[in-house]
């Protein structure tokens, strides 16, 4: 267990991202089944309204921020970028480890919030006026997304700097393959957009 907690090896961290993404995907799929059970027929009262809307909100946030991003960006990038750059690891291995473990308090906040309160009926877009509800559930969701955003920003910085400074001496950025370019552009967009998203959901 200690080996995995303190590991800075990019392959180990990639595997942990993959396992987290698969587990979150299974959680999201179970929530989707609950939503579909509610919608089997018009007069179905399987859940109350607040519980149904909470499931819709958490299902979408779980599938986007805890399944799609960890698997596609976290797992694949951690595994492939050092191999494609012909380097031993990313430029900041400890930051890589930190960015993964930040996902756990974020995920824990979201799950505990769902278990304690069934009043998270904002929808996954967190648009006003629903997000303006004065309750702790919305605040927990916002704080959870802040921690998740910090994790994504740290990972993005690590990927960008690794591709700039760990490339072989006889190559330049133009010679990078399309996967590295895709991750670099995605990382730049994440660094630019996540602070705006965080400020937007906080100020509303």
Order of alpha helices (4+ residues) and beta strands (2+ residues): alpha-alpha-alpha-alpha-alpha-alpha-alpha
